[in-house]
Amino acid sequence: MQSVLVRPQAAVIQPLGSLNAATVVKFQHQLNAAVLSEQNAGLLVDMGQVESMDSAGLMALVAAKNMAQRLNKRIGLCAVPHQVRMILELTQLDRVFEIFEEQTAFYEIAA
């Protein structure tokens, strides 16, 4: 189960468990809906409850990032667990995404 919180100007998606080929369809749908929503100028993915992520999860994040860029919207990740951060570093996606320690930092930079 994943939750979606809406904050002023940004949506927060909090995926749980594994982001893999078996679970990525729902996650991708939530990412797309949040990015496409005219209520949101940005999207923050709170990775704090993610246990693992494979290439399908990475592709979902990259697709959302590309869509957000096309729409001039901001996307960031926060509370990224060590094992997921390692994957982002190995793929050099840590250079592509804004990564924050906690949700509030995303909003502080936007202010």
C-alpha positions as CSV (number, residue, x, y, z in Angstrom):
1,M,0.0,0.0,0.0
2,Q,1.2,3.5,-0.8
3,S,-0.1,6.8,0.4
4,V,-0.3,10.1,-1.5
5,L,-0.3,13.3,0.5
6,V,-1.0,16.6,-1.2
7,R,0.8,19.7,0.2
8,P,0.5,23.2,-1.2
9,Q,2.1,23.1,-4.7
10,A,3.5,19.6,-4.3
11,A,2.3,16.0,-4.0
12,V,4.2,13.5,-1.8
13,I,4.2,9.8,-2.7
14,Q,5.3,7.4,-0.1
15,P,5.9,3.9,-1.6
16,L,6.2,0.9,0.7
17,G,8.2,-2.3,0.4
18,S,9.8,-3.1,-2.9
19,L,9.7,-1.1,-6.1
20,N,10.1,-3.9,-8.7
21,A,8.5,-5.3,-11.8
22,A,5.6,-6.8,-9.7
23,T,4.7,-3.5,-8.0
24,V,5.8,-0.8,-10.3
25,V,2.6,-0.4,-12.3
26,K,0.6,1.2,-9.4
27,F,3.7,3.3,-8.4
28,Q,4.0,4.5,-12.0
29,H,0.3,5.4,-12.1
30,Q,0.6,7.4,-8.9
31,L,3.7,9.2,-10.2
32,N,2.0,10.1,-13.5
33,A,-1.1,11.3,-11.8
34,A,0.9,13.5,-9.4
35,V,3.0,15.0,-12.1
36,L,0.1,15.6,-14.5
37,S,-2.1,17.2,-11.8
38,E,-2.4,20.9,-12.4
39,Q,-2.7,21.4,-8.6
40,N,1.0,20.3,-8.2
41,A,4.0,22.3,-9.2
42,G,6.2,19.5,-7.9
43,L,6.4,16.0,-6.6
44,L,8.4,14.5,-3.7
45,V,8.9,10.8,-3.4
46,D,9.5,9.8,0.2
47,M,11.5,6.7,-0.1
48,G,11.7,6.1,3.7
49,Q,9.7,2.9,3.6
50,V,11.2,1.4,0.5
51,E,13.1,-1.9,1.2
52,S,14.5,-2.5,-2.3
53,M,14.3,-1.3,-5.9
54,D,15.1,-2.9,-9.2
55,S,15.5,-1.5,-12.7
56,A,11.7,-1.3,-13.1
57,G,11.5,1.1,-10.1
58,L,14.4,3.1,-11.5
59,M,12.7,3.4,-14.9
60,A,9.5,4.6,-13.2
61,L,11.4,7.3,-11.4
62,V,13.2,8.4,-14.6
63,A,10.0,8.4,-16.6
64,A,8.4,10.7,-14.0
65,K,11.5,12.9,-13.9
66,N,11.3,13.3,-17.7
67,M,7.6,14.0,-17.7
68,A,8.1,16.6,-14.9
69,Q,10.9,18.3,-16.8
70,R,8.7,18.5,-19.9
71,L,6.0,20.2,-17.8
72,N,8.4,22.5,-16.0
73,K,7.7,20.8,-12.6
74,R,10.0,19.9,-9.9
75,I,10.6,16.3,-8.6
76,G,12.7,15.2,-5.7
77,L,13.4,12.2,-3.5
78,C,13.8,12.2,0.3
79,A,14.6,9.8,3.1
80,V,16.4,7.5,0.7
81,P,17.6,4.3,2.4
82,H,21.2,3.3,2.1
83,Q,20.6,0.4,-0.2
84,V,18.5,2.5,-2.6
85,R,21.0,5.4,-2.4
86,M,23.7,2.9,-3.5
87,I,21.7,2.0,-6.6
88,L,21.1,5.7,-7.4
89,E,24.8,6.4,-7.1
90,L,25.9,3.4,-9.2
91,T,23.5,4.5,-12.0
92,Q,24.5,8.1,-11.4
93,L,20.9,9.0,-10.9
94,D,21.9,10.7,-7.7
95,R,23.1,13.5,-10.0
96,V,19.7,13.7,-11.8
97,F,17.4,13.8,-8.9
98,E,17.2,16.3,-6.1
99,I,17.7,14.2,-2.9
100,F,16.8,15.4,0.5
101,E,17.2,13.9,4.0
102,E,13.6,14.8,4.9
103,Q,10.4,16.2,3.4
104,T,10.8,19.6,4.9
105,A,14.0,20.3,3.1
106,F,12.2,20.0,-0.3
107,Y,9.8,22.8,0.8
108,E,12.5,25.0,2.3
109,I,14.4,25.2,-1.1
110,A,11.1,25.9,-2.9
111,A,10.4,28.9,-0.6
